[in-house]
Amino acid sequence: MDKKNWIKLIRLDIVYFILVAIFSYKLVKLNVILIEEQKVKTALELLYYNNYIVLKYFGGALTLIITAIVLIISKWQKYVSGFYLEETVFLEFILVIALCFVIGWLIYLVNNPILKIILKSLVFTIGIIEFSNK
């Protein structure tokens, strides 16, 4: 298989990894800001921070994780159906490993502090609702 066909085969993966790199860079910058703001603001204030940017990044991370899962499932289905040539199986295997790494990386990035902010806000909101119902 020549170089042109290899690139054609993995072009969607290349675009995905570029998007993840850009998103990760921006998410790391947001996490640094949120960690500093967390010292003086409550979880609800951080949730409202900069026009709900925390929720937007959480949604973006969730979308990228779901996309990675869909890509992995797609690669598996193609492998099982015999779509890949013998020489491309190794490349696809490496891409699946990279996609699994990306899923872990995005979970790690969104876990600190974005997921904590969302969970604290959710618990606080549920507590207020339960308390007001009594």
C-alpha positions, 0 to 999 in steps of 0.5 A: 500500500502506498503512502497516499492510500495510508493517509487516505485511510487515516485522514479522519484519525488525523483530523480527530487527533488535531482537534483533541490537541487544540481542545486539550491545550485550551482545556489545560489553560482553563483548568489553570484559571479554574484552580486559581478561581476555586480558592475564592469562589464557590462551585456554583460561581465557577459553574457560571464563570465566563458564560458557562464555559465549564459546561461547554468544555465538559460537553466538548470533552464528552463529545470527543470521548464519544467520537473516540469510542465510535472510531474504535467500534468502527475500526473493530467492525472493519477489522472483523469484516476483513476490510483491512489489508494485512499491512494496515492492521498494525497501523489500525491497532496503533490508532486504537491504542492512541484513541484509548490513550486520548479517552483517558487523557480527556477524562483526566483533564476534565476531572480536575477541576471541571468534573468536581465543579459540576458534581459539587454544583449538582449535589448543592442543587439537589440538596436545595431542592430536597430541603425546600420540599420538606 
